[in-house]
Amino acid sequence: MTVMDSNRLVNDYLEGLDRAAQSLPAERREELLADVRSHIAESGATTEADVRNVLERLGTPEEIVAGYEDTQGRPPPPAESRLRFHEYAALALLPFGGFLFIVGWFFGVMLLWTSNRWRIGEKVLGTLVLPFGYLSLVIIGMLPGQTCSEVSTSTPTRVGGPNPAGDPEVIESCSGFAIPAWIGIPLLVVLLIAPVVMVAFLAYRAAPNRARRSTASALG
Amino acid sequence: MRYMVAPRNALTQLRRGTLEYCVLALMRTGERYGFDLIRELGDLVTSEGTIYPLLARLRREGLVETTWRESEAGPPRRYYRLTEPGRGALDAFVVDWERFRDSVDAVLLGRQG
């Protein structure tokens, strides 16, 4: 019966609503979530029992989302069960568009932000992972890294010095900045994989068939 | 089979068809916000959350317009106001509804229209 418990109830409910609303255009989904969030706040319920009551009266997330398709045989919001060319192009240009004279990436970002299939957070993710896509990796790879030169001398310069066995003395001199390999290699792997994961995630979030089907089956 | 109450489905269908006009009617006297509308609709809404998709549709159809505004105490509210087309749709439905109701009553209750 704590405020924490009721906050969790509300959060769980809103998450369920967000999932059930996957088939709606992002804009409409945001609007619905804002409305329902405001409704719960407006109810002034704080105890767990009160919150439960408010959520129960709201109905299940599936019932609410079905409200979009529920009116006098009016058609449901435009069927968007398949990814359109718009989204495919965005998902291809984000990782690889940089190679198309750099502008390709900007074009991908534009398509990403003008699509209604993603939410703001997903659009930010698509833009930041990675800026200019794989082109930036190639550029990082071409930056002048650390250069080292080794000079070895087989004859000790000092007799009776600390090198009596006559092992070759190696003088190493380095210049420039380098990331140690134990950071560099995992970092490179992460940077290689991140755009793939990002594209897969955005493709998943943009394709609503899965959510729509489960909503339909929940409604019987 | 004899029904003790009206078949559930018929009531659902009636609600479905009339609810949006009841919502519009509540805005006749001025702007309202969602929670306030729901309170006033009482038994007419079963799952209260479904009012929000309905309001969103009314707005898309241009029958209502909305503004977000701070309330004196508490969270900001989305206020809904009737537009001219909304008022027109409501008036037209009221005429249709009265005619429909009279016809149903005449048959159902054996009154002479």
Chai-1 contact restraints between the chains, C-beta under 6 A:
chainA,res_idxA,chainB,res_idxB,connection_type,confidence,min_distance_angstrom,max_distance_angstrom,comment,restraint_id
A,L32,B,Y52,contact,1.0,0.0,6.0,A-B,restraint_1
A,D35,B,Y52,contact,1.0,0.0,6.0,A-B,restraint_2
A,S38,B,P75,contact,1.0,0.0,6.0,A-B,restraint_3
A,H39,B,G34,contact,1.0,0.0,6.0,A-B,restraint_4
A,H39,B,F35,contact,1.0,0.0,6.0,A-B,restraint_5
A,A41,B,P75,contact,1.0,0.0,6.0,A-B,restraint_6
A,E42,B,F35,contact,1.0,0.0,6.0,A-B,restraint_7
A,R57,B,E48,contact,1.0,0.0,6.0,A-B,restraint_8
A,L58,B,E48,contact,1.0,0.0,6.0,A-B,restraint_9
A,L58,B,G49,contact,1.0,0.0,6.0,A-B,restraint_10
A,G59,B,S47,contact,1.0,0.0,6.0,A-B,restraint_11
A,G59,B,G49,contact,1.0,0.0,6.0,A-B,restraint_12
A,E63,B,S47,contact,1.0,0.0,6.0,A-B,restraint_13
A,I64,B,G49,contact,1.0,0.0,6.0,A-B,restraint_14
A,I64,B,T50,contact,1.0,0.0,6.0,A-B,restraint_15
A,G67,B,T50,contact,1.0,0.0,6.0,A-B,restraint_16
A,G67,B,P53,contact,1.0,0.0,6.0,A-B,restraint_17
A,Y68,B,P53,contact,1.0,0.0,6.0,A-B,restraint_18
